[in-house]
Amino acid sequence: MTAASEGVARPALTEGAADVGHRVRHLRERRGMSLSELARRAAVGKATLSGLEAGTRNPTLDTLQAVAAALDLPLTALVSSAPATLRGAAVQIELLRVFDDGPVTYELYRMRVPAGLAQRSAAHQAGVTEHVTVFAGMLETGPVDAPLRAGPGEHVEWTADVPHTYAALGADDVLASLLIRYPRVDH
């Protein structure tokens, strides 16, 4: 699934791209990984990754998620507190809180999916789960091969180490909370 505008990728960050780029470079180098290796693991073009690290490219949410997964890190390890809101082709998420709880990290987001839009997201690293509670609208989400539906007051969860989707069904925007659970990976 793509956005109703047929997959138009929107920059994820409204500000802070240079800070994210420096953070990505630092984390990649700390792991002893070349730019080419990270680009290959994240399935992102080397030029795109180079521009991200230089702070000259404003990445999409999918690019940031792919890089975080390739580094075995939560998304917030890349974005920290720099941007308040991240945007994908259809999904807009606002970071509310990060919880580090020993062997796991939780990221809590406020999520909005405009009516009629959909987005397909790449797999996270092994063991990551997503938990969504819908407050308004009708959401189709979860694994691309077996999507789940939830309306106001309902909760769905799935193992997010497979490609997954978010789609606002019907005439109303979806307003929800998104909790992403990452197992800690030691390097």
C-alpha positions in Angstrom: 0.0 0.0 0.0 1.1 3.5 -0.7 -0.2 6.9 0.1 -3.3 8.0 -1.9 -1.0 10.3 -3.8 0.7 7.2 -5.1 3.6 6.8 -2.8 4.9 10.4 -2.8 7.6 10.3 -0.1 7.5 13.3 2.2 10.4 14.4 4.3 10.2 13.1 7.8 11.7 16.0 9.6 10.5 19.6 9.9 13.8 20.6 11.4 17.0 18.9 12.8 18.1 17.0 9.7 21.8 18.0 10.3 21.6 16.7 13.9 20.2 13.4 12.7 22.9 13.1 10.1 25.7 13.6 12.7 24.0 11.1 14.9 23.7 8.5 12.1 27.4 8.9 11.2 28.5 8.6 14.8 26.5 5.4 15.4 27.6 3.9 12.1 31.3 4.6 12.8 31.0 3.4 16.4 29.9 0.0 15.0 32.8 0.0 12.6 30.4 0.0 9.6 31.2 1.6 6.3 28.7 3.9 4.6 28.3 1.3 1.8 27.6 -1.5 4.4 24.9 0.5 6.2 23.3 1.5 2.8 23.2 -2.2 1.8 21.7 -3.3 5.2 19.1 -0.6 5.2 18.3 -1.0 1.5 18.9 2.8 1.1 20.9 4.3 -1.7 24.4 5.2 -0.8 23.9 8.8 -2.1 20.8 9.1 0.0 22.6 7.9 3.1 25.6 10.2 2.4 23.3 13.2 2.0 21.6 12.3 5.3 24.9 12.1 7.1 26.0 15.4 5.6 22.7 17.0 6.7 21.9 18.0 3.2 19.0 15.6 2.7 15.8 15.5 4.7 15.0 11.8 5.0 11.6 10.2 4.9 10.3 8.3 7.9 10.8 5.0 6.0 14.5 5.9 5.5 15.0 6.7 9.1 13.2 3.5 10.2 15.3 1.4 7.8 18.6 2.9 9.0 17.6 2.4 12.7 16.7 -1.2 12.0 20.0 -1.8 10.1 21.8 -0.4 13.2 19.6 -2.5 15.6 18.4 0.6 17.3 15.1 2.3 18.2 14.1 5.2 15.9 14.7 7.7 18.8 18.4 6.7 18.8 18.6 8.6 15.5 16.2 11.5 16.1 16.5 11.9 19.8 14.5 15.0 20.7 15.4 17.0 17.7 12.2 16.8 15.7 8.9 16.9 17.6 7.0 15.3 14.6 7.9 12.8 12.0 6.0 12.3 8.7 5.7 9.3 6.4 3.7 9.0 3.2 0.5 8.9 5.2 1.5 8.6 8.9 2.4 11.5 11.1 3.8 10.6 14.5 4.7 12.9 17.4 7.1 11.5 20.0 5.6 11.8 23.5 8.0 9.7 25.6 10.8 7.2 25.5 11.0 4.6 28.3 14.2 2.7 28.8 13.3 -0.4 30.9 16.4 -2.6 31.2 16.3 -5.1 28.3 13.7 -3.1 26.3 13.1 0.4 25.1 9.6 1.7 24.5 8.7 4.7 22.3 5.3 6.3 22.8 3.9 8.4 19.9 0.7 10.3 19.1 -0.3 9.1 15.6 -2.5 10.6 12.9 -3.4 9.0 9.6 -5.5 11.3 7.3 -8.7 9.8 5.9 -8.2 7.9 2.7 -4.4 7.6 3.0 -2.3 4.5 3.5 1.4 3.7 3.9 3.5 0.6 3.8 6.4 0.5 6.3 9.5 -1.6 6.1 10.2 -4.3 8.7 11.8 -3.4 12.0 14.6 -5.5 13.4 13.8 -8.9 15.0 11.7 -8.9 18.1 10.1 -5.4 17.7 6.4 -5.2 18.4 3.9 -2.4 17.7 0.9 -1.6 19.8 -1.9 0.8 18.6 -4.9 2.1 20.5 -7.3 4.0 18.3 -9.2 7.0 19.6 -11.0 8.1 16.4 -11.5 6.8 12.9 -11.0 3.3 11.5 -7.5 2.0 11.1 -6.2 -1.0 9.1 -2.7 -1.8 10.3 -0.3 -4.7 11.0 1.5 -7.2 8.8 0.9 -6.5 5.1 -0.1 -10.2 4.6 -2.6 -10.2 7.6 -3.7 -6.7 8.4 -5.8 -6.0 11.5 -8.7 -3.4 11.9 -9.4 -1.3 14.9 -11.9 1.5 15.6 -12.3 3.9 18.5 -11.5 2.3 21.8 -9.8 -0.8 20.3 -6.3 -2.0 20.5 -4.2 -4.1 18.1 -0.6 -5.4 18.3 1.7 -7.4 16.1 5.3 -8.4 15.7 6.7 -5.6 13.4 9.7 -7.4 12.0 7.8 -7.8 8.8 6.5 -5.2 6.3 3.4 -3.6 7.8 0.8 -1.1 6.8 -1.3 1.8 8.1 -4.5 2.9 6.4 -7.2 5.2 7.4 -10.5 3.6 6.2 -13.6 5.7 5.7 -14.2 9.4 5.9 -12.5 10.2 9.2 -8.8 10.7 10.1 -7.4 8.1 12.4 -6.1 9.4 15.8 -4.3 6.9 17.9 -1.4 6.1 20.2 1.5 4.0 18.9 3.8 2.2 21.3 6.8 0.6 19.7 8.7 -2.0 21.9 12.4 -2.6 20.9 14.4 -5.4 22.6 17.9 -4.1 23.6 20.7 -5.2 21.4 24.2 -5.0 22.8 27.0 -4.2 20.4 
